[in-house]
Amino acid sequence: MTLSVDASPRISPGAGWALLASELSVLFRRVRTWAMLLALAAVPVLIAVAVKLSARPAAPGRGPLFLDRITQNGLFVAITALVVCVPLFLPLTVGVVAGDTLAGEANLGTLRYLLLAPAGRIRLLAVKYAGAVAFCIAATVTVVAAGALAGVVLFPVGPVTLLSGDTIGEVESLLRSLLVAAYITVSLLGLSAIGLLISTFTDVPVGAMAATVVLSVVSQVLDNLPQLEWLHPWLFSHHWLGFADLLRQPVSWDSFLDNAVLQAGYVAVCGALAYGRFAGKDILS
């Protein structure tokens, strides 16, 4: 027996904000959410401890970007951790949250009750996506904060030499780290939209999560194949590690804008497809 829900119910002005507040409250009260954030926070801590306990410093060009600079300045721990987290750890956690947006509600049998609330399907989709975006922000900020703390505790801290050779102070270097975190947050917006879209096709959240994570891996693999160079600019992961221009003086915003335009395209296309699928879907649970 299907539940017939009006796709365009009468919407009260504050319904959307109340639904968003509820979504964020539920998301950040989950043990799973905090477990993933703690796992992300552990990455910079492990990097810092490993470098601190190492008998010899990392050789330039070996290991992740900026690893060899950590012993001279602990502020590089945060940037190195972001480089390490971008290919797998951040997409993994974002894929879990994005894939669970609608499929999780359907699996629990609460989706039809959400649709009975005077918010409308399009607003429910927007709220679910906003929740995924909030997690993206929390995830990248967690990595930066844990990295900065570990770096300050275990290593000397001082002025930072940028890729352009210019030197900036500690406060500005922290601001640059947050700017890199913002870049990576934008990079994950397309993946979040893909996860939302996949979540509209299934009532099994684990399947949506796995599919989202697998697509992030496939995109990165394709981006490393020179035979598919024509395809690279269209892959949502193409600009994920393109934040080097933010570590120069003056800052070049070209890569940031290119990345933002690409992610906006994925958000628009996947959002439209998600609404097209969700608007006419019979809700059984």
C-alpha positions as MATLAB code, in Angstrom:
seq = 'MTLSVDASPRISPGAGWALLASELSVLFRRVRTWAMLLALAAVPVLIAVAVKLSARPAAPGRGPLFLDRITQNGLFVAITALVVCVPLFLPLTVGVVAGDTLAGEANLGTLRYLLLAPAGRIRLLAVKYAGAVAFCIAATVTVVAAGALAGVVLFPVGPVTLLSGDTIGEVESLLRSLLVAAYITVSLLGLSAIGLLISTFTDVPVGAMAATVVLSVVSQVLDNLPQLEWLHPWLFSHHWLGFADLLRQPVSWDSFLDNAVLQAGYVAVCGALAYGRFAGKDILS';
ca = [
       0.000    0.000    0.000;
       1.502    3.308   -1.006;
       1.206    6.591    0.761;
      -0.038    9.375   -1.456;
       1.650   12.600   -0.472;
       0.968   15.907   -2.143;
       4.194   17.063   -3.817;
       3.252   20.693   -3.225;
       1.555   21.017    0.173;
       0.774   24.319    1.800;
       4.071   25.415    3.304;
       4.372   27.569    6.375;
       7.212   30.138    6.299;
       9.127   28.627    9.219;
       8.675   24.974    8.259;
      11.909   24.786    6.295;
      14.027   26.301    9.061;
      12.455   24.026   11.658;
      13.139   21.016    9.450;
      16.761   22.127    8.920;
      17.302   22.604   12.651;
      15.884   19.143   13.269;
      18.084   17.619   10.559;
      21.274   19.170   11.962;
      20.304   18.168   15.484;
      19.774   14.553   14.474;
      22.941   14.453   12.365;
      25.263   15.800   15.037;
      23.723   13.770   17.856;
      24.509   10.497   16.121;
      27.336    8.414   17.534;
      28.333    7.550   13.975;
      28.845   11.202   13.080;
      31.107   11.846   16.055;
      32.976    8.591   15.443;
      33.774    9.717   11.896;
      34.862   13.166   13.069;
      37.095   11.617   15.733;
      38.597    9.301   13.107;
      39.356   12.321   10.908;
      40.883   14.151   13.878;
      43.116   11.143   14.517;
      44.753   11.445   11.074;
      46.747   14.668   11.754;
      47.567   13.463   15.258;
      49.002   10.208   13.901;
      50.978   12.088   11.255;
      52.435   14.455   13.848;
      53.318   11.662   16.274;
      54.896    9.553   13.514;
      57.063   12.455   12.343;
      57.989   13.342   15.930;
      59.067    9.789   16.755;
      60.863    9.231   13.464;
      64.617    8.797   13.756;
      65.226   10.798   10.616;
      63.287   13.644    8.985;
      61.268   13.049    5.846;
      63.235   13.654    2.659;
      61.895   16.378    0.335;
      59.616   14.906   -2.300;
      58.944   11.743   -0.294;
      55.511   11.107    1.173;
      52.559   13.549    1.176;
      53.005   17.209    0.268;
      54.563   19.368    3.031;
      55.507   16.322    5.152;
      59.170   17.335    5.083;
      58.311   20.796    6.462;
      56.526   19.637    9.608;
      59.663   19.367   11.742;
      60.577   22.992   10.947;
      57.058   24.314   11.544;
      54.170   22.494   13.179;
      51.610   24.577   11.287;
      52.200   22.346    8.259;
      50.600   19.391   10.065;
      47.102   20.632    9.206;
      47.863   21.080    5.493;
      49.614   17.702    5.272;
      46.651   16.025    6.985;
      44.224   17.582    4.503;
      46.339   16.259    1.624;
      46.252   12.785    3.175;
      42.493   12.892    3.895;
      41.286   14.203    0.531;
      41.711   11.057   -1.611;
      39.950    8.591    0.723;
      39.055    9.555    4.295;
      37.023   12.687    3.571;
      35.146   11.168    0.586;
      34.464    8.064    2.691;
      32.847    9.981    5.540;
      30.999   12.369    3.225;
      29.746    9.407    1.193;
      28.345    7.819    4.355;
      26.432   10.975    5.306;
      25.239   11.861    1.790;
      24.203    8.310    0.936;
      22.165    8.094    4.124;
      20.179   11.304    3.526;
      16.978    9.830    2.081;
      17.741    6.118    1.973;
      18.303    6.132    5.719;
      14.917    7.716    6.371;
      13.218    5.242    4.038;
      14.973    2.343    5.727;
      13.821    3.507    9.165;
      10.271    4.083    7.930;
      10.326    7.802    8.762;
      10.421    9.266    5.263;
       6.654    9.272    4.781;
       6.184   11.091    8.081;
       8.638   13.772    6.986;
       6.613   14.236    3.819;
       3.452   14.695    5.851;
       5.063   17.759    7.454;
       4.238   21.019    5.634;
       7.650   21.403    4.018;
       7.308   19.899    0.535;
       9.561   17.483   -1.314;
      11.859   20.061   -2.841;
      12.430   21.677    0.536;
      13.071   18.287    2.123;
      15.710   17.591   -0.532;
      17.317   20.984    0.118;
      17.365   20.369    3.873;
      18.917   16.921    3.445;
      21.592   18.365    1.163;
      22.230   21.216    3.605;
      22.853   18.616    6.299;
      25.436   16.899    4.091;
      27.111   20.250    3.418;
      27.217   20.990    7.153;
      29.043   17.719    7.681;
      31.531   18.609    4.916;
      32.326   21.836    6.756;
      32.619   20.072   10.109;
      34.868   17.371    8.649;
      37.419   19.700    7.061;
      37.469   22.067   10.042;
      38.032   19.072   12.336;
      41.109   18.014   10.359;
      42.525   21.549   10.383;
      41.839   22.114   14.090;
      43.323   18.763   15.142;
      46.333   19.334   12.887;
      46.979   22.820   14.212;
      46.721   21.624   17.818;
      49.009   18.637   17.261;
      51.517   20.804   15.411;
      51.632   23.445   18.150;
      52.084   20.810   20.867;
      54.760   18.672   19.189;
      56.754   21.033   16.965;
      58.137   24.561   16.925;
      55.832   27.161   15.405;
      56.879   30.289   13.581;
      56.501   32.262   10.366;
      55.550   30.093    7.388;
      57.310   30.157    4.033;
      54.773   29.885    1.219;
      55.255   28.121   -2.112;
      56.013   31.487   -3.685;
      58.915   32.011   -1.258;
      57.172   34.742    0.732;
      56.901   34.493    4.512;
      53.728   35.052    6.510;
      53.017   35.103   10.232;
      51.388   32.433   12.339;
      47.922   34.008   12.360;
      47.824   34.433    8.603;
      49.100   30.887    8.131;
      46.185   29.586   10.189;
      43.842   31.649    8.030;
      45.433   30.104    4.940;
      44.795   26.650    6.438;
      41.129   27.542    6.886;
      41.071   28.821    3.304;
      42.409   25.459    2.124;
      39.729   23.777    4.245;
      37.105   25.942    2.526;
      38.520   24.905   -0.856;
      38.252   21.228    0.053;
      34.744   21.737    1.443;
      33.704   23.181   -1.918;
      35.421   20.213   -3.596;
      33.154   17.812   -1.711;
      29.891   19.539   -2.643;
      29.609   17.655   -5.927;
      30.157   14.315   -4.201;
      27.477   15.203   -1.643;
      25.017   15.939   -4.461;
      25.845   12.624   -6.111;
      25.223   10.837   -2.812;
      21.867   12.592   -2.456;
      20.884   11.553   -5.969;
      21.828    7.917   -5.379;
      19.929    8.007   -2.097;
      16.682    8.711   -3.960;
      16.958    5.423   -5.868;
      17.174    3.004   -2.956;
      15.824    2.262    0.486;
      19.101    0.582    1.489;
      21.424    3.231    2.960;
      24.499    0.982    2.926;
      24.102    0.553   -0.823;
      23.846    4.308   -1.397;
      26.864    4.951    0.828;
      28.967    2.309   -0.934;
      27.984    3.523   -4.406;
      28.907    7.119   -3.522;
      32.310    6.138   -2.143;
      33.029    3.849   -5.107;
      32.230    6.675   -7.545;
      34.707    8.940   -5.741;
      37.413    6.288   -6.146;
      36.525    5.684   -9.802;
      36.639    9.414  -10.537;
      40.114    9.703   -9.031;
      41.374    6.656  -10.920;
      40.070    8.038  -14.213;
      41.655   11.398  -13.411;
      45.058    9.705  -13.278;
      44.805    7.994  -16.666;
      46.560   10.092  -19.337;
      44.568    8.315  -22.058;
      41.435   10.027  -20.693;
      42.862   13.518  -20.500;
      39.880   14.893  -22.438;
      37.614   13.675  -19.637;
      39.614   15.043  -16.692;
      38.117   18.573  -16.582;
      34.630   17.055  -16.238;
      35.424   14.756  -13.315;
      34.184   16.050   -9.960;
      37.475   15.064   -8.294;
      39.676   16.828  -10.847;
      40.402   19.908   -8.709;
      40.433   18.236   -5.293;
      44.171   18.816   -4.757;
      44.392   22.080   -6.685;
      44.695   24.373   -3.671;
      48.403   25.179   -4.147;
      47.547   28.659   -5.461;
      46.089   29.482   -2.046;
      49.561   29.000   -0.562;
      51.199   31.683   -2.672;
      51.560   35.431   -2.318;
      49.434   36.979   -3.661;
      46.642   34.413   -3.604;
      45.480   33.267   -7.038;
      41.755   32.476   -7.070;
      41.659   30.824  -10.499;
      41.755   27.225   -9.235;
      39.208   28.025   -6.506;
      36.786   29.487   -9.051;
      37.298   26.631  -11.526;
      36.615   24.145   -8.758;
      33.542   26.047   -7.561;
      32.066   26.194  -11.077;
      32.635   22.462  -11.602;
      31.056   21.525   -8.270;
      28.149   23.904   -8.876;
      27.487   22.101  -12.156;
      27.340   18.744  -10.385;
      25.097   20.169   -7.671;
      22.708   21.630  -10.258;
      22.527   18.507  -12.433;
      22.353   15.979   -9.595;
      19.912   18.180   -7.683;
      17.586   18.388  -10.687;
      17.793   14.639  -11.275;
      17.223   13.940   -7.583;
      14.099   16.101   -7.557;
      12.856   14.533  -10.768;
      13.213   11.104   -9.200;
      11.920   12.055   -5.739;
       8.973   14.201   -6.860;
       7.172   11.297   -8.537;
       8.307    8.533   -6.197;
       5.742    6.508   -4.271;
       6.853    6.460   -0.674;
       6.340    3.022    0.823;
       8.147    3.557    4.100;
];
